[in-house]
Amino acid sequence: MGYKVVVAGATGNVGREMLNILAEREFPVDEIAALASRKSLGTEVSFGDKTLKTKDLDTFDFTGWDIALFAVGSDATKLYAPKAAAAGCVVIDNSSLYRYDPEIPLIVPEVNADAIMGYAKRNIIANPNCSTAQMVVALKPIHDRAKIKRVVVSTYQSVSGAGKEGMDELWNQTKAIYNPVDDVPPKKFTKQIAFNVIPHIDVFLDSGETKEEWKMVAETKKILDPKIKVTATCVRVPVFVGHSESVNIETEDFLDWQEAQDILREAPGVMLVDKREPGGYVTPVECVGEYATYISRVRQDSTVENGLNLWCVSDNLRKGAALNAVQIAELLGQRVLKKG
Ligand SMILES: NC(=O)c1ccc[n+]([C@@H]2O[C@H](COP(=O)([O-])OP(=O)(O)OC[C@H]3O[C@@H](n4cnc5c(N)ncnc54)[C@H](OP(=O)(O)O)[C@@H]3O)[C@@H](O)[C@H]2O)c1
């Protein structure tokens, strides 16, 4: 006996990956429903070797369904996730709507799997921001060994993090640069993204930081340890898929870079590729379609007493979103629902 699973947002970047990953990992599915907005009614999406026709989220009855993976953005989540949860279906949500709610667990299974039991308060579990997910996978084993005090992170985030419209904008602007007849003004992004970088993701806050930067701080504290100080600069780059991060870490205890490599080599969800030679590191195009969070360029930061630098790359649609959500569903299955 398997699960009745709903994927809401099945026509989007993350929803499509959710369907791919459920099939790839042979999640025990008895029945699956692909949902999107009414305008996409009947749109075909793939689930392994099957084709599903999308249904309308607005009229869908969640009664009798076990798990709903949501990837529809905060506004639609606000309308439909409580409906699903009230019908007894456990929601695993990718939007930022519930991430900071103390009654809702925010989970990266490699880091805080035990938080799963908190799902019962609201029947909702939150999935973190893409940049946070990959970073905490890398930080957890270092924190366990040497206690992290402070993290300074700069991100290089791909356009797929801004949904399918973000990918279209990069593609169309890039073409327009070679064929200047077409003018593709910025729409999804605030400035030209093709052949450019933009130091602005999500809205500005009074503090001068952006919401994306604030999310990395708040989510790292909630998932890993509230005592860790984090400061972030989040930048959009003209890469289709795969987020990269330059991470500077200050620890309480000294951790030699070679020991850090050894720890990271063994850490769940991490793949260390760190050869200290040309090409001996991972770049975003190499992580597309992969599950791992790749770590390269591990080295000492000798400007502080106990410091390390590293480079962290992962597929933002996978570990940053769909994979993490499916891992949460697997965890929920193993520890709570126990079917399959
Ligand atoms: N992309 C990432 O790296 C990433 C990482 C972590 C979290 N997330 C979060 O995941 C969510 C989805 O992101 P995405 O990148 O997949 O976006 P996307 O490519 O723009 O897709 C959005 C999906 O949501 C559906 N949708 C939107 N409004 C809806 C409504 N009112 N009713 C029903 N369906 C609706 C869309 O359906 P239609 O096609 O019918 O419009 C589409 O299937 C967002 O909350 C995002 O913040 C994304």
The ligand as an ORCA input file, in Angstrom:
! r2SCAN-3c Opt
* xyz 0 1
  N      12.759     27.883     -8.204
  C      13.427     27.691     -7.070
  O      14.679     27.551     -7.035
  C      12.701     27.617     -5.790
  C      13.379     27.170     -4.673
  C      12.706     27.099     -3.456
  C      11.384     27.467     -3.405
  N      10.736     27.897     -4.519
  C       9.330     28.260     -4.393
  O       8.501     27.299     -5.065
  C       7.336     27.938     -5.566
  C       7.198     27.684     -7.071
  O       8.351     28.198     -7.735
  P       8.636     27.881     -9.285
  O      10.022     28.322     -9.493
  O       8.252     26.477     -9.628
  O       7.595     28.877    -10.002
  P       6.995     28.810    -11.485
  O       7.922     28.084    -12.396
  O       6.605     30.191    -11.830
  O       5.641     27.919    -11.336
  C       4.566     28.324    -10.536
  C       3.535     27.207    -10.456
  O       2.495     27.593     -9.562
  C       1.233     27.522    -10.226
  N       0.367     28.571     -9.696
  C       0.658     29.872     -9.508
  N      -0.434     30.531     -9.025
  C      -1.412     29.606     -8.906
  C      -2.774     29.650     -8.484
  N      -3.343     30.787     -8.063
  N      -3.497     28.514     -8.511
  C      -2.940     27.355     -8.929
  N      -1.663     27.242     -9.358
  C      -0.913     28.354     -9.340
  C       1.581     27.722    -11.680
  O       0.527     27.219    -12.470
  P       0.229     27.818    -13.961
  O       1.316     27.265    -14.862
  O      -1.118     27.272    -14.258
  O       0.297     29.310    -13.822
  C       2.858     26.901    -11.784
  O       2.544     25.528    -11.863
  C       7.485     29.411     -5.179
  O       6.863     29.608     -3.925
  C       8.969     29.585     -5.007
  O       9.299     30.642     -4.149
  C      11.345     27.957     -5.712
*
